[in-house]
């Protein structure tokens, strides 16, 4: 889901997670950044009956270090930024940006599938 840049991610997390669980009911574990720690973990357990795992960077680390599960999101953002249309967001509506994200990911999947044949 894409929303306005004026909304903090943690403030819009409940509707996003509710939609996620509705679309993928078999989903049991959700990984999230340290930004989402606190009351949201309790809310996910109580309301959605799922487990929200907070993935934090290890303390006292210097420089770049791959953090398990977090690199997947960062890698995906890198793929999306290869799409010229998504490298800078000039869209007026969040729905338009969501559509371009889907198009970019479809292109990525088609290229990978074509490379296998």
C-alpha positions as CSV (number, residue, x, y, z in Angstrom):
1,X,0.0,0.0,0.0
2,X,1.2,3.5,-0.8
3,X,0.0,6.4,1.2
4,X,0.8,10.1,1.5
5,X,4.3,11.1,2.5
6,X,2.7,13.3,5.2
7,X,1.7,10.1,7.1
8,X,4.2,8.4,9.3
9,X,4.6,4.7,8.5
10,X,3.9,3.6,12.0
11,X,0.7,5.7,12.1
12,X,-0.7,3.9,9.1
13,X,0.5,0.4,10.0
14,X,-2.8,-0.9,11.4
15,X,-4.8,-0.5,8.1
16,X,-1.8,-1.8,6.1
17,X,-1.5,-4.9,8.3
18,X,-5.2,-5.5,8.4
19,X,-5.3,-5.5,4.6
20,X,-2.2,-7.7,4.4
21,X,-3.8,-10.3,6.7
22,X,-7.1,-10.2,4.8
23,X,-5.3,-10.8,1.4
24,X,-3.0,-13.5,2.8
25,X,-4.9,-15.3,5.7
26,X,-2.2,-18.0,5.9
27,X,0.4,-15.4,6.9
28,X,1.4,-16.0,10.6
29,X,4.6,-14.1,11.1
30,X,5.3,-10.5,10.0
31,X,8.7,-8.9,10.1
32,X,9.0,-5.2,10.8
33,X,11.6,-2.5,11.4
34,X,12.4,-1.3,14.9
35,X,10.2,1.8,14.1
36,X,7.2,-0.5,14.7
37,X,8.1,-1.8,18.1
38,X,5.9,-1.1,21.1
39,X,2.1,-1.1,21.2
40,X,1.8,-2.3,17.6
41,X,3.3,-5.7,18.5
42,X,0.6,-6.1,21.2
43,X,-2.1,-4.9,18.8
44,X,-1.1,-7.4,16.1
45,X,-1.1,-10.3,18.6
46,X,-4.5,-9.3,20.1
47,X,-6.4,-8.1,17.1
48,X,-4.9,-9.9,14.1
49,X,-3.8,-13.0,16.0
50,X,-0.4,-13.0,14.3
51,X,3.2,-12.6,15.4
52,X,5.0,-9.3,14.7
53,X,8.7,-9.8,14.8
54,X,10.8,-6.7,15.2
55,X,14.1,-7.0,13.2
56,X,16.7,-4.6,14.7
57,X,20.3,-3.9,13.8
58,X,22.7,-5.5,16.3
59,X,24.0,-3.1,18.9
60,X,27.6,-1.8,18.7
61,X,28.0,-2.6,15.0
62,X,29.9,-0.2,12.8
63,X,29.6,0.2,9.0
64,X,27.3,-1.8,6.8
65,X,26.1,-5.2,8.0
66,X,23.5,-7.4,6.4
67,X,20.6,-7.9,8.8
68,X,18.6,-11.0,8.3
69,X,15.2,-10.4,6.7
70,X,15.7,-6.7,6.4
71,X,18.0,-6.9,3.4
72,X,15.0,-8.3,1.4
73,X,13.1,-5.1,1.7
74,X,16.1,-2.9,0.9
75,X,16.9,-5.1,-2.1
76,X,13.3,-4.8,-3.3
77,X,13.5,-1.0,-3.0
78,X,16.7,-1.1,-5.1
79,X,14.9,-3.1,-7.8
80,X,12.0,-0.6,-7.8
81,X,14.4,2.4,-8.1
82,X,15.7,0.9,-11.4
83,X,12.3,1.8,-12.8
84,X,12.7,5.3,-14.2
85,X,9.1,6.1,-13.3
86,X,9.6,5.2,-9.7
87,X,13.1,6.7,-9.2
88,X,11.3,10.0,-8.4
89,X,7.7,10.1,-7.4
90,X,5.7,12.8,-9.3
91,X,2.3,11.0,-9.0
92,X,-0.6,13.0,-7.6
93,X,-2.4,9.9,-6.3
94,X,-1.1,7.1,-4.1
95,X,-3.1,4.6,-6.3
96,X,-1.1,5.6,-9.3
97,X,2.2,4.9,-7.5
98,X,0.8,1.5,-6.4
99,X,0.0,0.7,-10.0
100,X,3.6,1.6,-11.1
101,X,5.1,-0.5,-8.3
102,X,3.0,-3.5,-9.6
103,X,4.1,-2.8,-13.2
104,X,7.8,-2.6,-12.1
105,X,7.5,-5.9,-10.2
106,X,5.7,-7.6,-13.1
107,X,8.5,-6.5,-15.4
108,X,11.1,-7.9,-13.0
109,X,9.3,-11.3,-12.7
110,X,8.8,-11.6,-16.5
111,X,12.5,-10.9,-17.1
112,X,13.5,-13.6,-14.6
113,X,11.0,-16.1,-16.1
114,X,12.2,-15.4,-19.6
115,X,15.8,-15.9,-18.6
116,X,15.0,-19.4,-17.4
117,X,13.6,-20.6,-20.8
